[in-house]
Amino acid sequence: MERPRYIDHRGKLILYLDLAHASPAQHATGIREAERAILTGPLRSVLLLMDVTGAIVNHETDEIVEAFVARTAERIRARAVVGASGLKRRTFDRPARPAEHALFDDLEAARDWLADR
């Protein structure tokens, strides 16, 4: 798992959190780091891309993601989640505002959707 970082896609800065193939402990670390970056930004400013392809989730992950969404809701303009299938869908499909949250199967579609926000 890489640290959260900003990427440029079609002229828009997107905070990319790569949790692909991550363990629950790695989720916690990555989400804490992303939260620190998000909370320093202005209200409704952050475009967040999370890749959870092949990640392992458990009950603790549910709680961490739920708290993360609640604490960062005012700063997130839009959030795209890639690879949330099966149990991961229940964990990561937590819209704070439904129009600003979407699930995707591939990174390119998610980046394009965020760049249009």
C-alpha angles and dihedrals in degrees: 000000000000125000116263110272139174117252128189116232119175090336096310124112112230125187104228119203110187108201094153111146090357126151122233090260090053090049089057093051095045094046092049090052092047091048091055090053093046096049092057092060129084123267116287092002109111124093105199126198117188122186111198097163110151093357120148117233134191138171091283090055089055091055094045093050093045091052091044092053092048095048096046100037095104093053100043116092093180137351126201122190121198124200100013102150131144113356091353089065090061090048100045102030094087109131117193088193113012097218090058100051131070141166122226140184096215137036097232094058090047093050091049092049091050093047088057092057 
